[in-house]
Amino acid sequence: MKLSVVVQRMVLPEVSGILFTADPITGRRRTVSIDAGFGLGEALVSGLINADLYKVDKETGALLEVRVGDKALAIRPRPEGGTWEERLPEAVRQARALDDAALRELVAMGVRIEKHYGKPQDIEWCIEAGRLYVVQTRPITSLYPLPEPAPSDEGLHAYASFGHVQMMTDAMPPLALQVWQLLLPFDRASPGPGGAPGESRIVTVAGSRLFLDLTPVLRHPILRHVFTGILGHVYEKVGQGLETLMGRPAFQHGVNGERATMRGVGRFAVPILARVLARLFIVDPTRLQPGVESFSESRVAGVRARLAAAAPGAARLREARRALSELFTQVVLFVAPNIGVGILGNRILHHLNRRGVIGGSEEDLSALERGLPGNVTTEMDLAVGDLTDRVRPYPALAELLRSRPATVALAAARDVDGGPAFLDAWRAFLERYGMRGPGEVDLSRPRYKDEPAPLIAAIVGGLGPASANRAAGEHRAHHAALTAKAEAAGERVIAASRGGLFGWLRARLARRWAKVTRTGMGLREHPKYLLVRVLDLVRDAVREAGALLVQRGALGAAEDVYLFRFEELIAALEAAQTPDLRPLAGERRAALRRDAKRSPPFVMASDGEIPALAARADLPPGALSGTAASAGVVEGLARVVLDPAREVLHAGEILVAPHTDPGWTPLFVHAAGLVTEVGGLMTHGSVVAREYGIPAVVSVTGATQRIRTGQRIRVDGTRGFVEVLDGGAA
């Protein structure tokens, strides 16, 4: 390493400021943003003046925005050292600090510096006697990375965050990202070398997260209308963000670029639509769940057999990669219609009810979404409640689980009263659900069978003072009561539909669609359950490969295997001389840690813009805005949970979390309400909250920072906001 000293002449500037070669507010990479004031830059950076703001199109040089600030003073340098403040006359303080010629020179300078360093720059500059000086430059660290690969056409592209829809926004390592590039069957690339499966071209990566390039669909006038309507229902903010980006001229100018065709979309949409219509009008609803379960079992058994038949190492990884590339096409064509018909049946009932075709109240129609039959995630959560019931009568066992690390407590449980029976039930639980866990869409994340702490925390949370008088099986009785209320609500809807002309037909359709709604929506979690079971098999093959590479000296730890893509691992395993992957693993681990600190946007553009959404005007003073996800209002103590393995949610508390996927939902058994930072009406946490009948507000920006554990809050799941009732303003 060489050290050097830079010696610069002291500059006595007339004008100085900061130039960003990408807009730090919107994220647009094509916009140069300049702040400028008179004299030294100290007045600007210290906030003593309202500086001028200039925004310039980097490529065309067009002046996009000018805001002349009130520059009340200038800090001037003294020739002998030190500074002094000069109060500026009105004519000067309201004048532009930069003319058009100076702006052009500044922009050209910024573009050269950015090109030299290969990334957007934060540049400090000043002008003395008409000459431009660069004082300092450094990367802009606040910008979220652009999705890769970059678009192949010149139009503006719009991306939606996959993690927000999946309710898991954490950074993922390269292999976990590639899993989803293989899984999603849309717009696949041609097979790679050796017949390697092609990956979905709509799946891009930015900041170690997945983003879906929806541009080809959104550029089609008919598909755009259909797709934004669906997205707006599933995840309101994603739909609004995409609408904002589609309104930009640059997006409209790209209509001659990549665009989906009705024929291309029809290859998937037509078979799915045909199956949905058959299930909506013809197929017996009682056949849906057995059909989906039979399909799932056969797929899991098939993947297990294929992996077992392949030799450990490269051959097994190849088979795992192939199995992933084939799985979702089958799921989309067979399982998706069974879920889609539940959502569609529910929408039809609400639509026809508003028009007086179907009877009943909106409250009864909403009740149909509670106590759903056959939901595998709800069944898992109820099983966690059963485990809690097994612990509650035994104080020594409860104290052991509460006071010791999970693995230590489980090892010692056999020696305390109630322990052996609890361990039998525990092993049975892991046999069925051990492949699940928080962040389970990430192949690299521990599962319950690897890290039981989240489950133990959920059990301990159900043993607090608030639940001391709970009877065994109360959680199942609560769910059964919701089921009974839903069935009664359905009967009221049917009865209210019988009156008038063709009442018999309306009642018959209401009965069918109520049944279809409940059955189909109860199957919503089955694709995820199938996926995590297959991922568990793939994970075993990957960890096995990691152990082989550690034995050969290629990796320092088996967990580093997730830092590499399938083709890299296969090549390393088949190489005549095993390569040393440890230096590259270190670089990628460091990059993953950096990305883990970033906050991913729910929507972004190919030029980096992250759209800002308009604030709601219907909120009470100080309320936190969100999306109404599960109706009802509840007041209680907040419990902020960032990691379900570390924090314990006690019965009756309101869960405040960054996100919730199926690995979090054992906490729902005890929660009085739910607040999350991400989510939409049809994302996982919202659906499960409605099924449990607990009020929920999702997509509350910064909820885990703006609400503190122990504060009393009110969650209005009907109108979509949260109020902090004590402890000061949020």
N, C-alpha and C positions, 0 to 999 in steps of 0.2 A: 504494500500500500504506500502511495506517495502523498505527502502533505504539501499544500501550497498556501500562500498568503496572497490575497487579492488586494491591491492598493488602488483606490479610486480617488479621483479629484472630487472635492466637495462641490456639489452643484447648488446653485442659488436659483431655484425655479420660480417662474411666474405662475405656472399651472402644474398640478400633479394629480395622481389618482391611481385607480386600480382597473385593470382590464382582465376580464374573464373570456377566454376563447370559446367557452360554451356558457349558455345562460344558467347561472347557478340556481335560479328560482324554478324555471320550467324544466330544466334539463336539456333543452334543445342544443344539439351540437353545432347547428348551422348558424346560431345567433351569437354575435359578440356583444358582451355587456360591459359598458364602461361607466365608471363613477369618476367624476372630476370636480376639482375645486381650485381656488386660487391659493398660491403660496405653497408651503410644505404640505405633505400628505397627512401630517399629524392631526390637523383639524378635521379631516375626513374620517380617519380611522378611530379618533377619539369621540366621534359623534357630536362635535361642537357645531357643525354646520349641516344643512340639508344639501348634499352634493347634487350636481347635475347627474342625470341618468341618460345614457344614450344606448340604444340597441340597434345593431347593424347586421344585415344579412351578410354572412361571411362570403358567400359565393357571388352574389350580384352587387354587393356594396350598397344596396338600398337602405336608406335610413328608416327603420321600422318604428322607432319610438324616441321621442325627446321629451324629457321632463326637466325643466330648468328649476333648480333648487334655490332656496333663499340662503345665499352664502353670506352670512352676516359679517364674517371676519375672515382674515387670512393670517396664518402664522408665518412670519418672515424670519429668515436666518440673519444673524448679525455677522458681519465679516470677521470680527474678532472672536466669535464663538457665542453660543447661546441663541435664543430666539425671542421674538416679541410679537404681540398681537396687534394687528392693524384692523380697525373697524372700517368696513367698506361703505362707501356712499350708496344710496339707493339705486342709482343707475347701474352701478357695477355689480352689486350683489344679486340683481335680478337678470343680469346679462349671461349669455352662454359663455362658459369657460373654454369651449372648443368650437372652432369653426369647421366647416365641411372638409377643408383641406387637411386640417390636423386629424380629424376623424379617419380619413382615408389612410393617412400615414400610420396611425395607431393600429388600425385593423390589419394592414399589410404586415406590420411588424409582428403583431400577435399571431398571424397565420404562419409566418416563417418560424417563429419560436415553437409553436405547436408541432409543426412538421418535423422540426429538428428532434424534439423529445418524443414524438409519437403518441402524445396524449394531451388532452385539454390542460391549459395552463392558467394559473392565477399570477398575473404579472403586475408588479408595481413599477410605475414610470413617472417621469417628470419632463417638463419642457423648460429650457433656459435659452433665452435669446433666439427662439424659433427652432432650436435643435432638440430632438427627442433623445432622451436617455432612458435606458432600462436599468432599474435599481435592483430588482429581484424577480425571479420566476420560480414557481414550484407547481407541482400537479394540483389540480382541483380534486380534493379528496372526497367531497360531498356528493359527487355525481354517481348515480347508479350505473354499472356497466351496461353497454349495449348488448342486445341479444346476438348470439353467434350460432350458425353462420349468418352473415349479413344478407339482405335481400339481393336477388339476382336481377331485379329490374330497378328503374329509377324512381318509382313512385314511393310514397310514404306508406309504411306498413304499420299495422296495429297489432299489438300483442296483449294477451290476457295471461295473468299469473295462474299457472296450474296449481300452485301451492295454496292459493286463496280458496279455490274451489274445493280442494281436498282437505282444507282446514289443517294444513301443516306447512308453515312457511319457512321452516328452518333450512339452512344450507345443506346440500347433500354432496357426497363425494362422487367422482366420475362414474364409477360402476353403477351406483344407485340411479344416477341420471340416465345412463345408457339403458337401464332396464325399461324405463318409460319410453325411450325412443324406439325400443324394440316392441313394446307392448301395443302402443297405439297404432291401429291399422290404417290410418288415413294418409293418403298421398305418399306412399312408400317409394324410396329410392330403389334403383336396380340392385340386384344381389351383388355383394362385394367379392373380393378374391376368394377362390375356393368355395363359392356358393354361399358365403356368409349372408344371412338374411338382411334385406334392405331395411333401413330405419325410416321412421316417419319424418318427412321434411317439414311438417308444420311444428315440430317440437324443436325449440331452440333453447339455448342455455345462456343465462346472464347472472353473474354473481352467485354461481353454484346453485341456481334455482332454475326450474323449468318454466318457459313461457311458450304459449301456443300462438303461432302466427295465423290469425284468423282472416287475414286480408283477402285471400282468394274468395272466400265465401262472402265477406262483407262488400266486396266490389260488385257482386251480382245483385241487380235491383230487386229481384224476387227473394232470393235467399237471404239478403240482408234484412229484409223486413221480418222474415220468419225467425231468423237466428237471434236478432236483437230482442225480439219479443220473448223468446225462450230464456235468453240470458238475463233479461230484466226481471223475470220471475224467479229464476234460480238464485241470482246474485245481483242485487239492485245496483251496487256501486260499479261492478264490472260493466253492466249494461250501460250505465250513464257515462262511464269513462270512454267506452268505445264510441258512443254517440258523439261525444265531444271531439274525438280524433277524426271521426268520419266527416265532421263539419269543416275541417280544414281544407283549403283549396288544394294543398299538396296531395292530400288523399284522393280528391276528386280527379286531379290531373293524372293519377296513376291508373285510371280505368283501363288503359290499353296494355297494362302490364299483366302480371299473373292474376288470373281470375278463374274461379271455379265454374264448371259447366253443370248444367242440369243433368247431363248424362253421367258425369263423374260422381256427383252427389247421389244420383239415383241408384247407382250400384249398391250403395249401403241403405239409402233411405227407403227405396221401394220395397225390398223384402221386409224391412222392419215395419214399415207402415202397414203392409198387408197382414203381418202377424198381429200388430196392435188392433187393427179393425176386426180381425177374427176373434180376438180375445174380448173385444168390447161388445160384440153382438152375438157370437156363436159359441165359443168354447166355454165349457162349464168352469166357472171360477174355482171350484174345488180341485180342479186338476192342475192349477198353476203351480202351487207350492210343491207337490210331489214331483212334477216334471222338472222344475228347477233344481231340486235336491238330487234327483237321479242324474241329471246332466252334470252337476258339480262333482258328485262322487266319481263318476266315470272319468272326468277330466283329471282329477287328482290322482286316481289310480293309474291312468295312462302315463302321466308325467313321472310318477314314482317308478313305474316299470321301465320306462325308457332310460331314466338316469341310472337305475340299478344295473341295466344291461351294458352300459358304457363303462369303459375302463376309467379308473380315477385319474384326475389330471386334465390334460388337454381335451381328450375325447369326451369326458363328462361335461366339461364347460361348453364344448360345441353343442352338445345335446341340450344343455340348459338354455343356451342362447336361442336355439331353434324352437324349443318349447315355448319360450316367452314370445317369440315373434308370431306364433300360431294361436296363442291362447285368446287374445282379445277379439280377434275376428269372430271366433265362435261365440264368445260372450255377447258381443254386440248384436249378432244375428239371432241368438236364441234367448238369452236372459234379458237383454234390454227391453224387448217388447212386453215382457211380463211386468216390468217395473213401470214402463211408460204408460201402460194401460191404467195403472193405478192413479198416476198423476193426471192423465187425461180424463178419466172417469170423474175424478174430484173436480176438475175444472168445468166439465160439462154440467155437473150437478149445480155448482155455484152459478154458472151462466144461465141455465134454464130456470133456476130459482128466482134470479133477479128479474126474469121476464115473465114470471108467473106460470110457467109451464109445469115446473115441479114444485110441490108444496114444501112446507116446513120452514124453519127459521135458519138464519145464517149461523146461529149458535149451534144448532143441531148438526148442520153440515160440517162445521169445524170440529165437532165432537167425534166425527167419524175417523179422524186422524189419531185418536187416542186409543191406547190399549190394543194396538194392532196385533193380529195373529202371526206367529211364525217369524218374527224379527230376530235374527240370530244374535245381533248385538244386545238387544234387550234381554234375551235369554241368558247371555253371558253376565249382564249386570245383575239380573235376579239371582244367578248362581253365586255371585260375590256376596249378595245379601244372605244367601243360605250359609256361606262360610262364616259370615259375621254372627249369625244365629248360633253356630256351633261353638263360638268362642265366648259369647256373652255370659253363659252360666258359670264360667270358670275364671275367677279373678286372677289366679296365678298365670294362666295361659294368656289372658289379656295383657297383664303387666309385662310378660316376657316379650310379646309382639310389639308392645309400645316402647319398650326401653332398650331393646337390643337391635343391632343391624339385622335386616331381613333374613339373610342366609344363616346367620348365627342363631337367630331365634327359631327358625324352622328346624335346624339340626338338634336344638335342645328341647323342642316341643314334645318329643316322645316321652320325656321323663316327668311331665307335669300332668295334673288331672285334666282330662278332656283332650290331651294332646294327640294320642294315637288315633282317635276317631276323626279329629280335625285333619290330621295328616292324610288319612285315607281319602277324605273328601277333597283335600288339596290336590292329591295326585290325580284323582278323577277329573278335577277341574283342568289341570294342566294337560291332561291327555286330550281334552277336547279344545281348549282355548290357549294352550301354552305358546302357540305360534303368533299370538297377537301381542300388542304392546303399543305404547305411545309412539307416534311417528312411524307407524308400521309401513307406510308407503315407501319409506327409505330402507333399502335392502340392508344397510349397514347397522341399523338401530337394533339394540338388544330387544329380545322378546321376553314375555313373562317367564318362560322357562329358563332364560339366561339371567334375568334381573327381576326378581319377584318384588322389589321394593314398592313399585306403584300399587300392586294389589294389597300388600300388607298395609300400606298407608290408607287405602280405601277401607279396609276392614277396621283398622284402628279408629278411623273417623266415625264409624258407626257404633262405637263403643263409649262415646262421651256421655256426660251427664244428661244432655238433651234426649238421649235415646235409652236412658236407664230403664224406663218403664215400658219400652216397646215389647210387644209380644212376639214370640217366634213366628215367622211367616207373615209379619205385618206388611212387608214390602210386596209380597206376592198377593196378599189380600187387596192392597192398594191398586195394583195393576189389574187384578180381576175386576175390581169395582169400576175402573176406567173402561174395561172391556164391556162390562154390563151396561154402563151408561152410553157407550157408543152404539151398542146394539139397540138399546131403547131409543136413542136418537134416530137411528136408521128406520125403526118402525114408525116413529112419528112422521118422518119425512114421507114414508110410503103411504101412511094413512091420510096425510094432508094432500096427497097427489091424486086420491081416488075420486074426488068430486068433479062434477061437470061432465061435459061431452068427452068421450074417449078417456074417462078417468081410469078405467081398467088398464088401458095401454100405458098411461103415464105412471100408474102405480107399479106396473110390471117393470117398466124401464128404470124407475127409481130403485126398486128392489135389486135389480141386476147391477146397476151402476154403483149402488152403495156397497154391494158385495165385492164387485170388481175393485172399487176404490180401496177397501180395507185389505183385501187379499194382495193386490198389486203393490200397495205401499208397504205392506208387511214384508215384501220381498226385496225392498230397497237395499238392504245390507248384504244380500247374498253374493253379488258380484265381488264386493270387497273381501268377504269371507273366503270365497274361492281363490281370489288373488293372493291373499296372505298365506293360504295353505300351499299354493304353488311356489310362492316366494320362499317359504320355509324350506322346501325341497331344494330350490336353487341355491339358497343360502348355505345349506349343508355342503353342496358341491363346491361352492366358492371358498368356504372356509377350509375345506379339504385341500383345495389347490393352494391356498395360502400357507397351510402347514407344510406342503411339499416344497414350496419356494423358500420357506424359512430353513428347512433341512438342507437345501442346496446353497444356502448363503445369499440368495437373491434379495430376500426381505429380512428386515430386522425383527418384525413382529407379524403374526398371521393377520392381524386386523388391518395392516397396510394394504392387503389385497384389494380393498374397496377403492383405493386411490388410482386404480388402473382399469382400463376398459377390457372387455373380453378378449379382443384380438391381441392386446399387449400381453395379457396373461398367457394366452395360448402360445404365442410366439416364444415367450420366455420358457415355458415348460417344454417346448419341442426343440429348443436351440441345442446344438451340439455342445456348446459351452455356455452355461447359464450366465446371463448378464447380471450385473450388479444393479438392481433397481432402487437401492436405498437412497442415493442422492436425489433422484427424481421424486421418490416418495416424500422426502423431506420438503422439497419445493412445493409439492401439491398439498401437503399437510399445512404448510404455512399459508398458502393461498386460501385453503378452506377455512382456516381460522380467521383470516381477514374478512372473507365474505360472510362468515357467521355473524359479524358485528353489523352488517348492513341491514337496513329495513327494506324489504322488497316492495315495489309498488304493485297495486292490483291490476293496473293497466299501464302500458307505456308504448311509445312510438319508436320507429326505427331511427329517428333522429334524436332520441333520448327524452322527448317530452313526456312528463308525467302530468296528466290533466288534473286541474284543480276543480273540484265540484262546488257548486253553489251551496251556501249555508242555508239551512232550513229557517223559516220565519215563524214556525208554529210552536216553538219550544218555550217552556217556562224559563224564567231567568236562571242562569247558571246550570241548566240541564245539559247533559251530554247526549248528543244526537246519535242515533243508530237506526237499525232496521228492526221493525217489529217482527219477531220470529215465532213467538208462542204467546197466545193471548193471556191476559190476566195481569194483576198488579200485586206485587209483594214487597213488604218492607222487612229488612233484617240486617244482620251484620255481614259485612263483606269479608270474603277470604280470597286474597289474591294468590293464585297458584301459578307459578311459572314452570314448575317441574313436579308432576304428580308423584315422583319417587321421593321427593324431599319434603313437600308441604302436605299437611293433613287437613282435609276439609271435614269439619265436624257437622253432625246432623243439624239441619235447620239453618245453616249458613248459606249465603248467596255466593256462588262460585264466580269469580272474576278471573278470566284466563286469556292468554294471547290467542289461543285457538283450541279446539277440541276435536280430536278424531276418535275412532272407536276405542283406542287404548285409554282414553280419558274417561269414557262414559261410566265405568264403575262408580265414579264420584257422583253421578247424577242420582243414584239411589238415595243419597243423603241430602242433596242440594234443595234449597227452597226456591232458588231462582238461578238464572244464568246470564252472564254478561261476557261477551268475547270481542276481541279487537277485529277479527275477520269473520266472514260468514254471510250467507244469504238465506233466503226463505227456504231453499231446498238443500242447503248444505247439511252435513251430518248432524252437527250439534242442534240445529233448529228442528230437524225432523224428530230426533230423540226427545228433545225438550217437549215438543207437542205431544208425543206419545205418552210421556210421563205426566203431562198436565202441569208443568212448572213454567211460570212466566220467563220469557227470554228476550233479550235485546242483543243483537249481534252487529258486527261492523261498527263498533264504537271506537273511534280512533284514539289511541293512547290510553285505553281504559286501565291497563295495569300500572301506568304511571300516575294517572289522574285520580285513581281511587286507592285508598290505603286499607290494608287489613284492619278490621275492628271498627271502621266507620259504619254508621248506619245509613243505608241507602234505600231508595225506592226504585224498583224496576217496573216500568210500565211496558209490558210486552204487547199491549194492544195498540198503543200510539207510537212506540219505538223510541223511548228515551229513558235516561237514568238520572236520578236526582240524588245528590249527597245531602243527607239530612242533618248531619252533625260533623264536627271536626273541621269546619271551615269549608270554603268553596273548593270544588274539585280542581 
